[in-house]
Amino acid sequence: MPDAGAIRSARQRWAAPGSSHDRTVAVLRVVLPVAIGIMAAFVVVLPLYAGGDVSFLLDKKKVAVAQERIRIQSATYRGQDD
């Protein structure tokens, strides 16, 4: 089991200016906003270049109409009302 002094010195090295943590934060400070910008641009541009028709129109003369209204057969109620 490591002693408290070794753990404390490891934490101090990690928290010291110029440590690996500082370098990681400095890199992520640039990389994360750039990655978010690229993903946002991708989301905006992709629909413009995607093939196929996204929307459609229904002609009410060509749509099948049911002769009877919706009905419920053998309804089962579970639970309890307050």
Secondary structure, 3 states (H helix, E strand, C coil): CCCHHHHHHHHHHHHCCCCHHHHHHHHHHHHHHHHHHHHHHHHHHHHHHCCCCCCCCCCCCCCCCCCCCCCCCCCCCCCCCC
